Every structure is written in structure tokens, then in C-alpha cells.
Amino acid sequence: MSVMEFKNITAGYGDHTVLDNFSLAIDKGELICLIGPSGCGKTTALRLAGGYLQPKQGQVFIDGVDVTSRPPERRPVSTVFQSYALFPHMTVARNVEYGLRFQGFAAHERHDRALEMLQAMHMDDRADAYPAELSGGQQQRVALARSLVLKPQVLLLDEPLSNLDEGLRFEMREEIKAVQREFGVAMLLVTHDREEAMALGDRIALVHDGHIAQEGNPAHVYDHPSNEYCARFLGWVNVLNSCDSPRYFRVEAVRLGAEGAYTGSVERAIFLGSSWEYFIDVDGQKVRARGDRSMRLNEGDAVSFNITSLLNWKEE
């Protein structure tokens, strides 16, 4: 049985429908990333899961129990908000303790549980600090600790890495996966970042116009998109039009070499550090490719390449 299930949900704000016949199930210990552009409905789904919004139709189940009409405090879920929502006037320990007050724990129990969770998040040495004294990554850890100390069945994460710089995003990605492994809690994570979704998700669910356009493990969804929209949202798609039909393929499917089935000229060369990126003109069509540093091409150079795999989907 799924830990959480959205069943035929229709939801929105006023007369505006955001989710239309939306269904999704999350298994125990699974991390699902909801991904899509702004306004597609992914944050609305998170609000429905947390009890902050009621659907117009459909149901939300947790462990087979209909919780559709239950308020947030009566659901076994906890939310890590994009802004972290830490209380600035409370110490780190007090922030983590806060939710336990409403579960009936005595003061000493709250304190012990908070310190135990902070130790698990490597933040016990900052228990007496205030949020303003912490870095973004440390605030993220405290927000995670505050949610996990409640022992939720589902942890909801709203764009958890969007406020961090690139180095911290990578570090916190690893932290979130470590939390998943250690605590075995099911997670529903909302993001617009496709790399983040593919790095974190056991499954990703691509939301488009209020419904799930495709879901599956990241590699399958990336390599076998269900339609052109899904293909393009998850990564660059090259197109070569031939006399029979268009050929769609990803950047990494281009193999540059001295010989190849296709030829063109380098229109632009971009240094990326570990590799070079090239835009190749093939009879007026642009192909994006990458090559390692050992094969340096200059603008105007003739180049040959092969395509190792094609993207295919059924036309709608």
C-alpha cells in the first residue's frame, strides 16, 4: 500500500483550475520529485498534501486513510518550506523542539529529542545559536531536523535548494539523500530544476498543465520521453530534418570524430572547463554537441559526427 496517494484530484483557486484529474502514489521510503515550470500545479499538489488547500474533487490518502478534510496539524506529514520558516527569536534547539510541544511531550523530553535530531544532522554544536547566525546550508539542516523530529510518514519539501549557491546545493542534495537512507521516510519534493530532480528522485513526475505528463525513474524518463514537451523540458533536444522524418537526439548522443555519417562546420565553441561545447551548422540546421578537452575544435572547422541514439515518441 502506498504511504500517500492523490486520487483524481481537481484543485485550484477561485474559478481557476490548477490541477485536473491529478493522480500520484508515493511508496514507503521513496523520494518523488515533482518537476515542472512555474504555474504547472506542483506547488498546489504540495499544499494539498500538507492540508493547506482543499481539493474541489478527489481525495488524498495517507496509509489508506482518507485525510482530504484533515487540517495540517492532524496529518502525519511535515513540510520544509522554501524559506525554511525558522523562528528568528528562538534558538536552533527551540526551533526543533517547537512542533513537539503540540504532541504532548514534556519540556525535558522535547529538549532531549531535539538535541538527538540535531546531532543526527551534525548541528548539535549550534543548538544555542539563532537562525540569523547560521549559513543557508545550516538553516536548511535545522529546517530538516525540525520536520524529522516529528517522525512524519511523509516529508514535504518545497524547492529546498533554491536559496543555496551551487556548492551548497550539491552538498545539501547529498544531505537529503542521506536523510532518506537513514530515516526511511517517504519524501515529496517540488522543484523546477531538472538536474536536481534527476539527482534526487527515485521517481520523477513531470507536471504539465495540471496533470502528470510522464512519471518514472529519471533515466527512463530522460531517455524515453512520452512526448516532445517532456523531452525538451528535461534537456536539450537536437533536431535534424531529413527527407523521411525529423531525427531527435540529445547532446550526449553526438559522437564527434574524424569520420561520421554527418558533416558540418563549427559555428561556435564554448569552453566549459571539463569539456568543450560546440554548435555545429549542418546545412543550415544547428546541432549542439560536447567534446572532451583532448579534441579541440575552432570556429569554422569542418567536423564529422555520428548519432548514437535517437529519441522516439508517439505523436499526439
N, C-alpha and C positions, 0 to 999 in steps of 0.2 A: 504494500500500500504506500502511496506517495505521502510524504510529510506535508506538503502543501499542494493544493490544486486550485487553479482558476478554471471554472467551468462555464463556458458560453457567456462570458461577461460582456455586457454593453454598459459603457460608462462615459461620463463627460461632465460638462459644466454648463448649466442652463440648457439652452437648446442645442449646444454644440456637442456632438458625439465625438469622443476621442478614441475609445476602444469599441470595436464592433465584432461581436461573437468571438471574443478572445479566450483561448483555452491554453493552459500550460500546466504541467505537473513537475514537481521537484521531488527527487528521491532523497532519502536519508544520506547525509554526508556529502551530497552533491553540490557543486558550485555552478550555478547557471548565470550566464551574463546576458542581460537584456541589452541589445545594442540597436541603435538607430539614430536618425537625425533628430534635431530639436523639433518638438511638436508631434512626434510619431505616436506617443502614448506610453512610452516606457516608464516615465516617472509616475504617470497616472496608475499604472499597474502596481508600482511600489507602494503608492498611497493606499490602494485597495488592500494590499497585503497587510499593511500596518494598521488598518482600520481607520485611517484618516479621511476616507472617502467611501461612500456607499454606492454600489452599482445601481443602474436603472433596471438591469436584468442580469440574471446569472448568479452564481454562488462562489464563495471562497471556502475551501475546506482545509482544516489542519488535522492530520491524523484521522481523517474520515469524518470529523465533526464539522458541521456547518457553523462557521464563525462569521458569516456575512454581516450580521447585525450587531456583532460584539464591538465595543469600543476598544481602542488601543490597549488600555490597561488590563483588559480581560482576554488578551490574546497571548499565547506563548511565543511571541516574536519580539525582537528588539531591533531598533534602527540606528545605524551610524549615518548621521546626516553629513551632507557635503561640507557644511560649515563647522562640523564637529559638535556645535551647540554645547560647549562646556560652559559651566557657570564661572564667570570670571572672578567672583568674590569667594569662591571655595577653593581649597587646596585640591591637589590631584587626588589624594585619598578620599576626601569628602565628595568629590565628583563621582568617584567609582562607587562609593557607598550609597549614593543618593537613591537609586532605584530600590535598594534592599529595604529601605525604610517602609515602603509600601507593601512589602511581602511579610512584614511582621517580625523581622529579625531584631534582636536586642542590640544595643549600641556596640557592645564588645564583639558580638558575632559579625556585625556589619564591618567593623574595622578589620577583624582578622581575615574575613573573606576578601575584602578589598586589597589588603596587603598581599595576600596569596595570589590574587589575579595580577596585580602589578608586578609581582616577581616573575610570573609566567610571561609577562610582556616586557620584561627587562626594564621596568620603570620604577621599581621599588625604592631606588635611591633618590627619586624625585617626588616621593609621596607628600612632602610638606611644601612643595613648590606650587606656584599659582600658574594658571594657563598662559598668562602673558610672559612668563619666564621660560616657556618651552618653545622649541622649534616646531615647525609644521609637522615633521615626522613624529616627534614626541607627542604632540597633541593628538595625532592620529592613533597612536598606541593607547593613549588614555581613553579615547572615544571607544576603541575596540574593547578595552578592559571593562569599561562601564557597561557595555552591552553584554559581554560574555559572562560577567559575574552573575547575571540574572538567569543563566543557564537556559537560554531560549531554544526552542526547537528549530526556529528559522531565524537567521541573521540577515537583515536587510541592509544593503549598502548603497547609498545614493552618491554616485560619482565620487568615490572615496579618495581618488588620487588626483583629482583635477586641480587642487590648490598647491600641489607639490612640484618642485622643479624636477628635471629629468632624472638626476641621480637618485633623489629620494623616491621618485615614482618606482624605479626599478627595485629599490630596497624594500619599499612597502608592498610591492607585488609579492615578493618572496615572503614577507611577514604574513600576508593574508593567506597564502598557500600553507604556511606553517601552522597557522591557527586552524585551518580546515583539517589538516592532518592530525593535530594534537587533540582537538576538541570534537571532531567528527560532526560538527554542526552543519546543517544544510544552509546554503547561502544563496540569496538572490541579489545580484549586483547589477546596477544600472550604469551604463557608460555609453559615450558616443565614440570612444577611442577603439578602433578595430584591433590595433596591436595589443592593447590592454585586455580586450575581451578574449582574443585568441591565446594570450599567455596565461590567463587565469581560469578560463572556463573549462569545466568538464564537458559542458554543452554551451553553445551559444544559440540565442533565439533572436533573429533579426526581425525587428518590428517595422512595419511599413503601413502607413495609412490605417492604423488602429488594429491591425491583425498581424499574426506571425507569418511572414513571408517564407521563412525557412528556419529550421532548427536541426541541430545535430552536433557531433563533435567538431571542433574547429577545423581540423584538417579536411574532413569530408565536405563541410560547407564551403570552405575556401576553394577546394579542388573541383567540387561538383555543385556549383550554384544551380538553384532551381530556375532562375530566370536572369535576364540581363541586369535588372536592378540589383539583385543580390550580388552578382559577380562584380559589378562596379563599386558597390558600397564597400566591399571587403578588400579591394585592392585594384591597382591599375589594370586595365584591360586593353591590350593591343588589338587592333583590327586590321586585317589585310583583305581587301576586296579582290576577288578573282572572278573569272568568267562563270564559275559554277555557283559559289556561295561565299559569304564572308567567313574568314577564319579568325576566331577569337582566341587569345592566348595571353598568359601572364608574362611579366617582365622576366621572371626566372626561367621561363620556358625557352628563352632565346639563348642559343649557344653560338657565340662568336668564334670564327676560325678563318683559316686561310682559304678554306673551301666550304661551300654550303649551297643549299638549294635556292637561297635568296641572296640578292646583292643590293647594295645601296651605298650611300655616302653619309659620312658623319656630319650632321648638321650642327650638333652642339655636344660638347664634352664637359662633364661636371665632376669635379673631384670630391669624393665623399669620405676620404680618409682611408678606409679599409678597401675601397673599390672605386671604380670609375663608372659613372652613369652616362649613357650615350643616347641621343636622339638621332635616329637614322632615317634618312629620306629614301623611301623605296617607291620610285615612280610617283612622287607627289604625296605618298602616304607616310605618316610618321610612326615609327616603331621605337619604343623605349626599351633599352637593354642595359645590362650591367656586365662589367668585366673586371677581373681582378687586376691588381696593380702591375702584374708582370706583362700585361698586354695593353700597352699604352697606344691609344688612337688619338689622332688630332683632327680638328675640324677640317672637313674637305677630303679626308682619307676615304678611299674605297674600302668596303667591308663586306664580307660574306657571313651568312649565318644560317643555322638550321632551327626549326621549331620542334622541341622535344615532346610537347603535349598540347592538346587543344582543349578549350572549354566548350562544352556542349550542353544545351538545354532545349527544352521543347518550347517553341514559340507560342506565346499566349494568343 
